Amino acid sequence: MSAQPTTPSTTASSTVTPPPGDDPVLAIEGLTKHYAVGARREQLIALDGVSLSVQRGRTTALVGESGSGKSTLARCLTGLVQPTSGTVLLNGEKISGLGAVAMSRIYRDVQMVFQDPNSSLNPRRSVQQTVAEPLKRHLNTPAKQRRERVRELLHLVGLDDRHLDRLPHELSGGQRQRVGIARAIAVEPQVLVLDEPTSSLDVSVRGQVLDLLLELQQRMGMTYVFISHDLHAVRRVADRVSVMYLGAVVEEGPATTVLTAPAHPYTRALMSAAPVPEYGIQRQRLRLRGEIPSPIGLRRECRLAGRCPMVRDSCRTAQPPLTAIGPHHTSACPVTAPSASAA
C-alpha cells in the first residue's frame, strides 16, 4: 500500500492534440449564482458577474480564500450546479442551462478531479470498476477493451496491474488521487477542472501529483482549470491566474505577473502571507482586517472595503470594475492601478 508509484508509461495510448494556442476553449460571461437562505430567503451571492476566458491547452488557476466562490465556479463549469444567470461556452457553444441529455455529451469534454479522493471514490468499487465506469457510460466501450484501456490509464498515471482489483481503502492517498485522475482522463476530455487536487495529500506526495498533471497536459493537450489556495502549486503549474474574492474576480493576468507584481490589495495580502519566499516580490507585509465577510446581502461597494488598509471614501460608493493595468493584466482597484501601470 505504501509502495512508490511507478513512472507513468510512455506507451499507453492517448490522443495527441495540437500545441497550446490562444483560442479560448472555455468562455465564462457574467456568471452569477445566488442561493436563497434562511427563513427570510436572503440572497447568498456565491458568484457575482464572473467573466473569464480559459485558453486551450493551458492552465488557468483560481485562487482565493475559502468562501471566495472558486468551487462554485468549478461546479458551474462541470454542470454539477446550474448558474442563476450568465453563460458558459465550450468551443463557442453554450453549455450552461442544458438538460440532462445534452449535458451527457458535455461530460465527455469537461471532467473534474475532486479535492478529497476518499469521498469521490466509491468504497465498494475496485480500481478497475472505477476507471472503467466512464468508458462504459460515455463511450460504450466493450468489456474486453475496457479492461485493456484501464490498464493503459493506470500506467499513464503511474500505477500498474497490481492495483486493478484493489478497493480505495487499500490504497494510499496519493494512489487514490491517481485513480481519480485516471477516471477523469479516461474519456480524453478537452478540459479538466482540478478542485484543490493536492490539498488532502502529504507534502511528499503533492509534488509527484503536480508533476503527473504537467506530464499529462503535455502529452494529451488538455486544458486545466486549477483551483488552489497553495500559491507554490499555482506558481508551478499555472499559465494565468485569476484571483477571486467574495464571488468576483478582483485580479487576473499572466501567472508570472500576478505572482511577482500583484496589483490588487487582496492579491498583495495573499502573496505577503505565503510561506514560501521565492516569488520575487518585496516582503512588505500587507495585513487585512478581520475575516472574509458573509456573502449574504453584499453592499454595493468594493468587496474588500471593510478589510483593506488602503481603503478610501471612493471605495465605498461602488464596486470597481476590472481595469487593464498592463499587457493582459487587469485589477479591480483604482487605488493601486496607477502605480501598478507605472511599474
N, C-alpha and C positions, 0 to 999 in steps of 0.2 A: 504493500500500500504506500510505502514511502519511497519506492524506487524512483530514481531520477528519470524524467521524461526523455524519450528518445528524440533524436534530431528529426525535424519534420522531413518527410520523404520528398525527394526531388523527382520521383517517378509517378506519384499519384496524379491522376488526370484532373484537369480543370480547364475551363475556358480561358484562353489568353485574350485579354482585351487591349485596346489601344492605350497608349500612354496618357497620363492626365492631361486634360485640356481646360480651357477657360469657360466652356459652356456649362451652365448650371444643370445638374440633374434634378435637384430639388429647389423649388422656389416657394417661399412662405410669405404670404401677403396679408398684412393686417390681421393676424390671427389673435383671437380672443377666446378665453374660456372662463366663464363665470359659473359659480355654484350658489344656489340659494341655501342658506344655512340657518339653523335655529328656528324658534317659534315665530320670529318676526320675518323670516325669509330674507335676511340681509344678504347682500351680494358679496361673496368672496371672489376677489379678482385674482385668478391664478395666472392668466395671461392677458396682457393688455396691449393689443395692437402690435404684435411682433412681426417684423418683416425681415427676411433672411434669405440669402442665396448660397447654396451649397454646390461647390464646383465638382465636376466629375473627376473621379479618381484621386481626390484629395481628402484631407481630414479637416473638418471644422469642429472646433472644441467649444462646448458651452460650459462656462464656469460661473460660480457664484455660491453664496451661502445656501444652506438648506432653506427651502421656502421661497427661492427666487423664481421658480417656475420651470426649471430645467427638465425635470422628469415629466411634468405635464406636457411640455412641448414634445418630448420624445414619444409620449403615448399618442399624441395627436398625429405625429408623423407616421406611426405604425398602424393607425386605425383602432387602437385599443380604447381611445377616448375621442369623441366627436367634439370639435370646437363649437363655441357659441356662434362665432362669425369668423369671417376671413377664409382664406383659401390656401390649400397645399397643392402644389403642382409637381407632378413627376414627369420629367421629359415634356413639359408643356401641357400635360393632361391633368385635369382636376381629379384629385383622389380624396379630398375631404368631403364628407357627407354622403359617400356612396353606400349603397345597400350591401347586405352580406354576400350576395352572389358576385357582384362586381369587385368587392374587396378581396375575395378569394384569389383573384388573379393578381391583385396588388401585393398580397402577402408573399408571392414568389419574388417580387422585386425589392421589397423592403422588409428586412428581418431585424430582430432585436436580440442582443445579448444582455441578460439581466444582471443586476448588481450581486444578488445572492444566489449562487448555483444550488445551494441547499434547498431553497424554496422553489426554484424554477425547474428542477428535475423531479419527475415522478419517482418516489422512492420504491415503487413496485416494478418499475420497468428497468430492464437491463440496458447497458450502453448500446448494444445492438438495436434494441427496440426503440430507444430514444432517438438515435440518429436516423434510423430508417423511417420514422413516422412522417416527416415532411416529404420524403421521396415517394411514399405511398399516397399521401393526401394530395400533393400538388402536381406530381409528375406521373403518378400511376405506374411507377417502375415495377416490373415483375419481381417476384420474391428472390429468385436466384441472383438477379442483377443488383437488387437492393443490398444483399449481404456483401457482395464484392465491392460495391460503392462505399458502403460503411467502412470496410477495411481500408480503402483508399483515403477516406476522410480522416479516419483515426491516425493514419500515418502522416497525413498532412499537418495535423495539429500536434504531432509529437507523441502519440500513443501507439500501441501495437495490438496484435491479435489477442494478447493476454487479457485485455480489458473488455473484450466483446461481451462476455456473459456476466460481468460484474454489475452489482447494484450500486447506486450512488453512495451508500454508507460504507462501501468497501474501497472507496477512492479518497485520495487526499483532496484538499480544497482546490489546489491548482489543477489537478486532474479533472475534477468536476467542472471547473470553468472551461477547460479544453473541450470537454464533451459538449458543453453548451455552445461553444464556438463552432464545433463540428456540425451540430444540429442546425445552427443558423446559416452556415455557408453551404449546406447540402444542396439547396436548390439554386446555388450560384446567384445570389441576389445582386442587384445593382448597388443598393445602399444597405449598410449595416449600421444600426443605431446601437451604440455601446453605452449603457447606463451604469456608470461607475464600475467598470468591469474588473477592476483590481482592488477595490476598496476593502473587500472582505478577505483578501489574501494576505498571507505572511509577507513581510518585506522582501524576503529572499526569493519569493515566487513572483512578485509583481513584475520585476524586470524581465523574467522569462516570458510572461504572458504578453507584455508590451512588444518584445522582440518578435514573438509569434504573430501578433497583429500586423506589425510592419511588414513582415515577410509575406503574409497572406495578401496584403494590399498590393504589394509589388507584383506578386505572382498572378493575382486574379483581377487586378484593376478595380477593386471595389472602392466605393465612396464611403467614408466614415463620418458619422456624427458622434463625436466622442464627448461624453458628459463626465465631468470630474471636478472635484474640489482640490485635487492633488496637482499643484502647479508644476511640480517636477515631471509628472507623467505628461501633462499637457505640453510642456516645452519639448518633450522627447518625440511626440507623435504628431502634433498639430501643424497645419499649414496656415490656418486662420483661427482667430479666437473671437468669440462673442461673449461679452460679459453681461450677465443678467442680474437684475435686482428688482424684487417685487413685481415680477411678471413682465418686465420690459428689458430690452437690450439697451444698456447705457454706454457701451463702447464696443467697437468692432473694427478689426483690421488684421493685417498680417501678424502671425504669431511673434515673429522677431520684434516687431514694432510695439505691440501691446505689452509684451513681457519685459521689454527692456526700456521702453519710454512710455509708460502708461499716462494717459491724459486725464481721465475722469477720476475724481477723488475716491470713488469706491474702488476702482481698479488699483489705484495707488495704495489704498489701505490693504487690499488683499495681498499685493506684492510685498509691501513692507512687513507683513506678518508672516510671509513664507519662511519656513525654517532653513531653506537651502540658499546660501548666499552666493549663487553663481549666475544670477540673471543679468548682471552687468548694470544694475541701476544703483543710484545713490541710496544708501540705507538710512534715509531720513524718515523717521517713523511718523506715519500719519494714522492717528487713532480715531476711530469712530465712536460716538457716544451711544451707549446702550445697546440694545439688541434690535434685530430686524423687526419692524412693527407688524401688526396684524394686516393681512391683505383684505380685511373687511372694511368697507366704507373708506377707501383711499381718497384723500383730498386732492384737488386739482392743483398740486404744487410739485416741485421737484421731489421725487420719491425719497431722496437722501436728505432733504432739508432738516429733518429732526435730528439727524446724527452727524451731519457734516461740520467739521470745524472751520470750513471756508464759506459757510452759508452767508448769503446777502439777502436784503429785503426782496430783491427781484426774483430770488429763487422761490419765494412763497406765493407768487402770483400765477404761475402756470408751469406746466411740465415742459421743460425744454426739449426740443426735438433733436434727433441725431443730426449733427452738422459735420461736414467734411473739414478735417483739420490737417490733412496730409494725403499722400497717394493711397487711395483705397482704405483710408483710416477715418473713422467717424467717432464722435463723442457727443454725449448729451449733457454737456456742462459748459455754458457760456463763460463761466468764471475762469476756467483753465484753458479754454480753446485758444485764445490769442497767444498765450505764452507757449502752448504746445506747437502752434503753427510756426512761431518764430524759431523754436528749437529745431 
